[in-house]
Amino acid sequence: MYFRILNDEDSGEFTYLLADLSAREAVLIDPHGRDLPVLSALLSERDLRLRWVLRTHHHDGIQVTEPTLLARLGAPVVQGRAHGGAAELCADGAVLPFGDELVHVVATPGHTAHCLSFAWRDRFFCGGLLAVTACPHQAQPQVPEVLWDSVTRKVFTLPDETLLFAGHEERARAVSTVLEQRRWHPFFSRLTRDEFLAHMAAWAQGHRLAPTF
């Protein structure tokens, strides 16, 4: 197996490359159009056939060229909702094969209304779910009440040792565990649902309150 993390230091965004080297098949999670030369070089370096392009979320309404650019990778694009291009819509629980490996699709709306997460082995790629206010394209969750449910009912119910990989971070770790986030996340571990929603409402009005510990 081969696993590679790419980070854009300016935006804080992450892209993940998963590959079954014996089958020479690969998956990209949250690639960005600006990185096509680098991504193509990584695939060519190991003679990998790209099987899937997986997007935990997207902001194609403001990044209007992204669907066209990602289509140049030549693999099916999977996301929670299409916005231009020919993206495939995958339901919660869908299974996507590459080589002898499987990626499981988990619907985790909240950061945007149609977010997906992707589970592979002991790793869970959850996009912007935990990086509540760090998205460079969206200042706050689109649906905070649904985000709370996705995190507490789907992410925090995974085994403690599950590795969580963010789609973007700001001055924070990209990789953590379910146990760490359940115990120490500044919003989800120490606030009630009502308190979280109150903080998000205040944030939306420009009053950025820090969680009270």
Secondary structure as GFF3:
##gff-version 3
##sequence-region A 1 213
A	DSSP	beta_strand	2	7	.	.	.	ID=ss1
A	DSSP	beta_strand	14	20	.	.	.	ID=ss2
A	DSSP	beta_strand	25	29	.	.	.	ID=ss3
A	DSSP	three_ten_helix	33	35	.	.	.	ID=ss4
A	DSSP	alpha_helix	36	45	.	.	.	ID=ss5
A	DSSP	beta_strand	49	54	.	.	.	ID=ss6
A	DSSP	alpha_helix	66	71	.	.	.	ID=ss7
A	DSSP	beta_strand	77	79	.	.	.	ID=ss8
A	DSSP	beta_strand	88	89	.	.	.	ID=ss9
A	DSSP	beta_strand	95	98	.	.	.	ID=ss10
A	DSSP	beta_strand	101	107	.	.	.	ID=ss11
A	DSSP	beta_strand	116	120	.	.	.	ID=ss12
A	DSSP	beta_strand	123	127	.	.	.	ID=ss13
A	DSSP	alpha_helix	144	150	.	.	.	ID=ss14
A	DSSP	pi_helix	151	155	.	.	.	ID=ss15
A	DSSP	beta_strand	163	166	.	.	.	ID=ss16
A	DSSP	beta_strand	175	177	.	.	.	ID=ss17
A	DSSP	alpha_helix	178	184	.	.	.	ID=ss18
A	DSSP	alpha_helix	193	204	.	.	.	ID=ss19
###
